[in-house]
Amino acid sequence: MVISGATTLVAIAAVIGVIGYRVFKAEGSAPAEVTALLPKGARVISAAVAEDRIAVTLDVGAAIEIRTFDAKTLKPTGRLRFATEP
């Protein structure tokens, strides 16, 4: 009974430790206002949020482009371009 009680106490302490670590280790929030520059004539088709990324689909002339941004810092993380084969 002492062993099971000690095991339960260690498990509860571990859970509380992880919760405390995540609360105090949390990064700062993103800036309140950010302006993303798009190519001239570009049109935003859609925007979506998934986990820690923001995906924005653009219509740039005759091509479709997806740009991704980090949700916490709002910095660009990637760009995917689609074009038709000649």
GIBELPE-V916164 format. One line per field, one symbol per residue. burial: I if it has 16 or more other ideal C-beta (glycine too) atoms within 10 Angstrom, else O. A space follows every 10 residues. Layout:
burial = ???
This chain:
burial = OOOOOOOOOO OOOOOOOOOO OOOOOOOOOO OOOOOOOOOO OOOOOOOOOO OOOIIIIIOO OOOOIIIIIO OOOOOOOOOO OOOOOO
